[in-house]
Amino acid sequence: MKLFKRLSFAAVLISATALTPLNAQSTPDSEGNDANLIAADGQQLFGKNDPNVRRATAQVNSEIITGTDMDHRLALIVAANENKLPPEELARFRAQILTNLIDETLQIQEAAANKIEVTDAEVDQYFDRVAQQNFKRPANQVEKYLTSIGASVATLKRQIKGELSWSRLLSRNVRPSANVSDDEVNAIIERIKATKGTTEYRLGEIYLSATPEAMPAVTENAKKIIDQLRQGANFVAYARQFSEASTASVGGDLGWLSLAQLPSSLATAAAGMNSNEVQAVASPGGISILLLIDKRQVAMSDPRDSVLSLKQIAITFPAGTAEAQIAPLVKRFSEETQQIAGCGVADEMAAKLGADVVNRDGIKIRDLPAPLQQVMLDLQIGQSTPPYGSLQDGVRVFVLCGRDAPEVAASESFDEIMSRLEEERVNKRARIYLRDLRRDAVIEYN
């Protein structure tokens, strides 16, 4: 298992990549958890709120969740959103965090009841990985940073323990019965062969379950999440925090799917979406917030997998340089670099312009920024891209020195298909398992 593998701290609570989800969330509506208190004019609060006093917010089978626990989780989310969350979003996040902590507590309790142990040493080991991969600093420095933003090491370690506990519980009690037959896999392989050249979609999903009674509130919640995503919020972060599917642990990534593999409502939506578009869609048992990450042709090579050899020519500007001074420099840089005829003269041109040159080999087109991908697809060997950049980071062009065509795309292997089908079944049964734990729990709110 790998925990917290790929993401930067932009998504701390959000960045585990191979475990079953920390929690499956429900709507912050029906438990009486409204975090907003409205006082009439002329009234005031008496007393002082001491952040060092841990107040019980809820008891889950007699285990206490405190306001401090919630505050520390909220601090991580605020930091991940660069302190730009509006007050109404903070209230909604607090309600969701309480739901998350309740689910997390139920998962840890159920694992303990099944005599599944996660040791402190195991938690510490994964935490050290978080420190290195997500915070880019040693664990002892992470503690200082978390304290500075109002969070704590304890809140991350509790989350790690919850994820490990739930993953091991599912591995013991659920995964053995999620069997997939060879015939099922072979049927999918035949379908892939029959659909060669058709379109596959790589989708991200934030799944929100909803009963018919709760559907209006969940729909409203989905709209608010979409608003935040369209304003630049990190989809992976929101999937990690809100999605009730097991894919929450990988930022909601569903992988590559054909429309035939999706429920009809999701298939219809995906077929009409553009790359990086998000949309709320009614799905079985709730609402799915879909992100179209990418498209490709089944069992066909994709030109965006072409491997490039590039020269990057860049100019930078001293701090404080006025835009009026920079404009003529950029104009000359643009005119001169567009005259480049082959990489052989790129170094000479860079010297003439006082620019830096860096060789960039082994770059796939799909790994470049989106605006540059189509430019590279249309570029001929020896030509340069239009200049791009900013006053702060400088202006640069790429000169295309070589392009290696992609190999024919490999289809999913037998084992990969079997693993995917098993994961889908585990995911479905995990949601039912957690639903039953919620129903049987004794939860008291304060």
C-alpha positions in Angstrom: 0.0 0.0 0.0 1.1 3.5 -0.7 -0.2 6.5 1.2 0.0 10.2 0.3 2.0 9.5 -2.8 1.5 12.0 -5.6 0.1 15.3 -4.3 1.6 18.5 -3.0 0.3 20.0 0.2 -2.3 21.7 -1.9 -4.3 18.6 -1.0 -3.1 17.4 2.4 -6.2 15.8 3.8 -6.7 14.7 0.3 -3.7 13.0 -0.9 -3.7 9.3 -0.1 -3.4 7.2 -3.2 -3.9 3.5 -2.7 -6.0 3.0 0.3 -9.7 2.6 0.6 -11.2 6.0 1.5 -10.9 7.5 4.9 -14.6 8.0 5.0 -17.8 8.0 3.0 -19.5 11.3 3.5 -23.1 12.3 3.9 -24.8 15.6 3.5 -24.3 18.1 6.3 -28.0 18.7 6.7 -30.0 16.1 8.7 -28.1 15.8 11.9 -28.7 19.3 13.3 -25.1 20.3 12.8 -25.6 23.8 11.6 -22.5 25.8 12.4 -24.1 29.2 12.0 -25.4 31.0 15.1 -27.5 34.1 14.3 -27.7 36.7 17.1 -30.4 39.4 17.1 -29.3 43.1 17.1 -28.3 44.4 20.5 -27.4 40.9 21.8 -23.9 39.7 22.6 -22.0 36.6 23.6 -20.8 36.4 27.2 -17.6 34.7 28.1 -14.4 34.0 26.2 -13.7 31.1 23.8 -10.5 29.4 24.9 -9.0 27.4 21.9 -7.0 25.3 24.4 -10.2 23.9 25.9 -11.3 20.7 24.1 -15.1 20.7 24.0 -17.1 17.6 23.0 -18.9 18.1 19.7 -20.2 14.6 19.3 -20.0 11.2 21.0 -19.8 8.2 18.7 -20.5 5.0 20.7 -19.3 7.0 23.7 -16.0 8.1 22.0 -15.7 11.9 22.0 -15.0 14.1 18.9 -14.0 17.6 20.1 -14.3 21.0 18.6 -10.5 21.1 18.5 -10.5 18.0 16.3 -12.7 19.8 13.9 -10.7 23.1 14.0 -7.5 21.2 13.1 -9.1 19.5 10.1 -10.6 22.8 9.0 -7.2 24.5 9.3 -5.7 22.1 6.8 -8.5 22.7 4.3 -8.2 26.5 4.7 -4.4 26.2 4.0 -5.0 24.0 1.0 -7.3 26.8 -0.4 -4.8 29.5 0.3 -7.0 31.1 3.0 -9.5 32.1 0.4 -12.6 30.3 1.6 -15.6 32.6 2.2 -17.4 32.4 5.6 -20.3 30.4 4.2 -17.9 27.8 2.9 -16.2 27.5 6.3 -19.6 26.7 7.9 -20.3 24.0 5.3 -16.8 22.5 5.7 -17.2 22.3 9.4 -20.4 20.4 9.0 -18.7 18.0 6.5 -15.7 17.6 8.8 -17.9 16.5 11.6 -19.5 13.9 9.3 -16.0 12.8 8.2 -14.8 12.4 11.8 -17.8 10.4 12.8 -17.3 8.0 9.9 -13.6 7.8 10.7 -14.4 6.9 14.3 -16.8 4.2 13.2 -14.2 2.7 10.9 -11.5 2.7 13.6 -14.0 1.2 16.1 -15.1 -1.5 13.7 -11.5 -2.5 12.9 -10.7 -2.7 16.6 -13.8 -4.9 17.1 -12.4 -7.2 14.5 -9.1 -7.3 16.3 -7.3 -5.4 13.5 -4.4 -3.4 14.9 -2.6 -0.5 13.4 0.5 0.3 15.5 1.9 3.7 16.3 5.1 2.7 14.4 3.1 2.1 11.2 1.3 5.4 11.5 4.6 7.2 12.1 6.2 5.5 9.1 3.4 6.8 6.8 3.5 10.2 8.4 7.2 10.5 7.7 6.4 9.8 4.0 3.8 12.5 4.1 6.4 14.9 5.5 8.8 14.1 2.7 6.5 13.9 -0.2 3.8 16.5 0.6 5.5 19.0 2.8 9.0 18.7 1.3 10.6 18.8 4.8 11.5 16.5 7.7 8.8 15.3 10.0 10.0 17.4 12.9 9.7 20.6 10.8 6.2 19.6 9.6 5.0 19.7 13.2 6.1 23.3 13.5 4.4 24.2 10.2 1.1 22.5 11.1 1.0 24.3 14.4 1.6 27.6 12.6 -1.6 27.2 10.5 -3.7 26.0 13.4 -3.5 22.3 12.7 -1.6 19.5 14.3 0.4 16.3 13.7 -2.2 14.4 15.7 -5.0 15.2 13.2 -3.0 13.8 10.3 -1.9 10.7 12.2 -5.5 10.0 13.2 -6.5 10.2 9.6 -3.7 7.8 8.6 -4.8 5.4 11.3 -8.4 5.5 10.1 -7.4 4.8 6.5 -5.1 1.9 7.4 -7.7 0.4 9.7 -10.5 0.6 7.2 -8.3 -0.7 4.4 -7.3 -3.7 6.4 -10.8 -4.3 7.5 -12.1 -4.3 4.0 -9.2 -6.6 2.9 -10.3 -9.1 5.5 -14.1 -8.9 5.5 -15.0 -7.6 2.0 -12.3 -8.2 -0.6 -12.3 -12.0 -0.3 -16.0 -12.1 -1.4 -15.5 -9.6 -4.3 -14.7 -12.4 -6.7 -14.5 -11.8 -10.5 -14.6 -14.8 -12.8 -12.3 -15.3 -15.8 -15.4 -15.3 -18.0 -16.3 -11.8 -16.9 -12.8 -10.5 -17.7 -12.6 -12.3 -21.1 -16.0 -10.7 -22.0 -14.6 -7.3 -21.4 -11.4 -8.1 -23.4 -13.6 -9.1 -26.4 -15.6 -5.9 -26.0 -12.4 -3.8 -26.1 -11.3 -5.6 -29.3 -14.7 -4.9 -30.8 -14.6 -1.2 -29.9 -11.1 -0.5 -31.1 -10.9 3.1 -32.3 -13.8 4.3 -30.2 -13.4 6.9 -27.5 -12.5 6.2 -23.9 -12.8 8.8 -21.2 -10.7 9.4 -18.1 -13.0 10.8 -15.5 -12.8 12.2 -12.0 -15.8 11.7 -9.7 -17.0 13.2 -6.4 -19.8 10.9 -5.4 -22.4 12.2 -2.9 -25.0 9.7 -1.8 -28.6 10.9 -1.2 -31.9 9.4 -0.2 -34.9 10.8 -2.0 -35.7 13.0 1.0 -32.1 14.4 1.2 -31.7 14.9 -2.6 -32.6 18.7 -2.6 -30.0 19.4 0.1 -27.3 17.2 -1.6 -28.0 18.8 -4.9 -27.4 22.2 -3.3 -24.2 21.0 -1.7 -23.1 19.7 -5.1 -23.7 23.1 -6.7 -21.6 24.8 -4.1 -18.7 22.4 -4.7 -18.9 22.9 -8.4 -18.8 26.7 -7.9 -15.6 26.3 -5.9 -14.1 24.0 -8.5 -14.9 26.5 -11.3 -13.2 29.2 -9.3 -10.0 27.2 -9.2 -10.4 24.8 -6.2 -8.4 21.6 -6.5 -10.6 18.7 -7.7 -8.4 16.1 -6.1 -8.7 17.9 -2.8 -12.4 18.1 -2.9 -12.7 14.5 -4.0 -10.5 13.4 -1.1 -12.6 15.4 1.4 -16.2 14.9 0.1 -16.5 11.8 -2.2 -18.1 8.7 -0.7 -16.5 6.4 -3.3 -13.3 4.4 -2.6 -11.8 6.4 -5.4 -11.7 9.3 -3.0 -8.3 8.0 -1.9 -6.9 8.6 -5.4 -8.5 12.0 -5.8 -11.6 10.7 -7.4 -9.8 9.3 -10.5 -12.0 6.6 -12.2 -9.3 5.7 -14.7 -10.0 5.1 -18.4 -13.6 4.0 -19.2 -15.8 3.6 -22.2 -19.3 5.0 -22.2 -20.6 1.4 -22.0 -19.0 0.9 -18.7 -20.7 3.9 -17.1 -24.3 4.3 -15.8 -26.4 5.8 -18.6 -26.7 9.2 -16.9 -22.9 9.5 -16.5 -22.2 8.2 -20.0 -24.6 10.8 -21.5 -22.9 13.6 -19.5 -19.3 12.5 -20.3 -20.0 12.3 -24.0 -20.9 15.9 -24.1 -18.1 17.3 -21.9 -15.0 19.1 -22.8 -11.6 18.6 -21.1 -11.4 20.0 -17.6 -15.1 20.6 -17.5 -17.0 19.8 -14.3 -20.7 18.8 -14.1 -23.2 17.5 -11.6 -25.0 14.4 -12.8 -27.7 12.3 -11.1 -26.3 8.8 -10.6 -27.5 5.6 -8.9 -28.1 6.4 -5.2 -27.0 10.1 -5.3 -25.1 12.7 -7.3 -21.8 12.5 -9.1 -19.7 15.6 -9.8 -17.8 14.6 -12.9 -14.5 16.0 -14.2 -13.4 15.1 -17.7 -9.7 14.7 -17.3 -8.9 13.4 -20.8 -10.1 11.4 -23.8 -8.3 8.8 -26.0 -9.1 6.3 -28.7 -9.3 2.6 -27.6 -6.2 0.6 -28.6 -4.9 3.4 -30.8 -1.8 5.6 -30.5 -2.4 9.1 -29.2 -0.3 11.9 -30.8 -0.1 13.6 -27.4 2.1 10.6 -26.3 4.7 11.7 -28.8 8.1 12.3 -27.1 9.7 15.6 -27.8 13.3 16.9 -27.8 13.2 20.7 -27.1 15.3 23.7 -26.5 13.9 26.2 -24.1 15.0 29.8 -24.6 14.1 32.1 -21.7 14.6 35.7 -20.6 13.9 37.0 -17.1 13.4 40.5 -15.7 14.9 42.0 -12.6 12.4 42.5 -9.7 10.7 45.8 -9.9 11.1 46.2 -13.6 8.1 48.2 -14.9 5.8 46.7 -17.5 6.5 49.6 -19.9 10.2 48.7 -19.8 9.5 45.0 -20.4 7.2 45.5 -23.4 9.9 46.4 -25.9 12.1 43.5 -24.7 9.3 41.0 -25.1 8.5 42.4 -28.5 12.1 42.0 -29.7 12.3 38.5 -28.1 9.2 37.4 -29.9 10.3 38.7 -33.3 13.7 37.2 -33.1 12.8 33.8 -31.8 10.1 33.4 -34.5 12.9 33.6 -37.0 14.7 30.6 -35.6 15.2 27.9 -38.3 16.3 24.8 -36.5 17.8 24.0 -33.2 21.3 24.5 -34.6 21.0 28.2 -34.4 19.0 28.4 -31.2 22.1 28.8 -29.0 23.4 31.6 -31.2 20.1 33.4 -31.1 19.9 33.0 -27.3 23.3 34.6 -26.9 22.3 37.5 -29.1 19.2 38.1 -26.9 21.0 37.5 -23.6 18.7 34.6 -22.9 19.3 31.3 -21.2 19.1 28.0 -23.0 18.0 24.6 -21.5 17.8 21.3 -23.3 14.6 19.5 -22.5 14.5 15.9 -23.8 12.0 13.1 -23.2 9.0 15.4 -22.8 5.6 14.0 -23.7 3.2 16.5 -25.3 0.5 15.5 -22.8 2.8 16.6 -20.0 3.0 20.1 -21.2 0.6 22.9 -20.1 -2.7 22.6 -21.9 -2.2 25.8 -24.1 1.1 24.4 -25.4 -0.2 20.9 -26.3 -2.0 21.9 -29.5 0.8 24.2 -30.5 3.3 21.3 -30.3 1.0 19.0 -32.3 1.0 21.6 -35.1 4.7 22.6 -34.9 7.2 21.4 -37.5 10.8 20.4 -36.6 13.0 23.4 -36.2 10.1 25.8 -35.5 9.5 27.6 -32.2 6.4 28.2 -30.1 5.0 31.7 -29.5 6.5 33.3 -26.4 4.6 32.7 -23.1 5.2 33.5 -19.5 4.8 36.4 -17.0 6.6 39.4 -15.6 7.5 37.4 -12.5 8.6 34.1 -14.1 10.0 35.5 -17.3 9.2 34.8 -21.0 10.2 31.7 -22.9 9.8 29.8 -26.1 10.4 26.1 -27.0 12.2 25.2 -30.2 11.2 21.7 -31.5 14.3 19.7 -32.2 12.7 16.3 -32.6 9.5 14.3 -32.2 9.3 10.5 -31.7 5.9 9.1 -32.7 4.0 7.2 -29.9 3.7 3.4 -29.8 0.3 1.9 -30.4 -1.5 2.1 -27.1 -1.6 -1.1 -25.1 -4.9 -2.4 -23.9 -5.6 -3.3 -20.3 -4.1 -6.6 -19.4 -6.2 -9.5 -18.1 -4.9 -8.9 -14.5 -5.6 -5.1 -14.8 -9.2 -5.6 -15.8 -9.8 -8.2 -13.0 -8.2 -5.8 -10.5 -10.5 -3.0 -11.7 -13.6 -5.1 -11.5 -12.7 -6.3 -8.0 -12.1 -2.8 -6.8 -15.5 -1.7 -8.1 -17.2 -4.4 -6.1 -15.2 -3.7 -3.0 -16.1 0.0 -3.4 -19.8 -0.8 -3.6 -19.8 -3.2 -0.6 -17.7 -0.8 1.4 -20.4 1.9 1.1 -23.0 -0.6 2.3 -20.7 -1.6 5.2 -20.3 2.0 6.3 -24.0 2.7 5.9 -24.8 -0.2 8.3 -22.2 1.0 10.8 -23.9 4.5 10.8 -27.3 2.9 11.3 -26.2 0.8 14.3 -24.1 3.6 15.9 -25.2 5.6 19.0 -24.3 9.2 18.2 -25.0 12.1 20.5 -24.5 15.7 19.6 -23.6 18.5 21.9 
